[in-house]
Amino acid sequence: MAYRSEIGIDAVHDLMNDFSNITAVTFDVGGTLIRPEPSVGHVYAAVALRHGLTVSPTRLNQQFARAWGELKDFHHGYDEWAALVDRAFSGLIDAPPSQTFFPEIYERFKAPDAWHVFKDVVPALDGLASRGLNLGIVSNWDDRLGPLLESLDLAKYFQAIVISGDVGFTKPSPVIFEHASKNLGTPPGNILHVGDSQSHDVAGAKVAGFSALQIKRNGVAGAADAIASLLEIEAMLE
């Protein structure tokens, strides 16, 4: 991996030693294990088209990204999602989706074909499970996640699935990580958390006493606490 060649073999060994006490690994979901297929904007546009509305997926992606980046205290509730989708469509259609087809958009993201599982996910989970590690999910999501993971054939890997919508706390709150530690029956100091957000995943996990890594599939040369593939985790634990 480019990551290892950039930081050098001695640094890799240091990282492995840091994780020598790890007996459980938890994962974020969106952006870490899966992503919308082919994009949020494409899924939104396809639903809109069924209602006779032609909307640019590119514009929807741009407006969704802007609205997502401006969110404060988002708890993944149904009404919160409706308001967010309305902002993504703002200025692109006459009536907001919350008054028309938002329920279809909400349901659409329950379907496995609306999601892409990153290619490193299953091999990485297979490898970690074969080592006898307990695996878990710590995700800011709602009650659609459990059935979705089942339909994607991923739920079988996890001994604990902790969702913000269930516990009432979102990452980076240490409370959601504490729930994961309790559900896994593993002390925080023996858990490694992996996610794509520096603030929600890495910083949040470390406050809770977990070790943490950020997954950055587009390259991590010189980045601390970062990996380019989930397949790197197993080698770090050896």
Secondary structure, DSSP 8 states (H G I E B T S, - for coil): -HHHHHH-HHHHHHHHHHTTT--EEEE--BTTTEEESS-HHHHHHHHHHTTT----HHHHHHHHHHHHHT--S----HHHHHHHHHHHHTTTSSS-GGGTTHHHHHHHTTSGGGEEE-TTHHHHHHHHHHTT-EEEEEES--TTHHHHHHHTT-GGG-SEEEEHHHHS--TT-HHHHHHHHHHHT--GGGEEEEES-IIIIIIHHHHTT-EEEEE-TT--TT-TTEES-TTHHHHHT-
